[in-house]
Amino acid sequence: MYKVNENNRTFELVDSFDVEYSGTAGIFAEYDEDHNLIKKYQAKMNKYMVYKVLKYNFNNFWFKL
């Protein structure tokens, strides 16, 4: 995780940990703030690799909570 100061145009690494990731095998995972594994996923591959994984909360998407 990086701390970004947009006024000074600087950034600083404040946290990191090793994760299992293989875009070419379609494997990715989600972790909590203490670096504990929440869930590991394996995507069905297209021709080359998983390009990007996004997570949305869908608040107010189709209905109001």
Secondary structure, DSSP 4 states (H G I P E B T S, - for coil): -EEEETTTTEEEE--------BTTTTEEEEE-TTS-EEEEEEPPP-SS----------TTSSS--
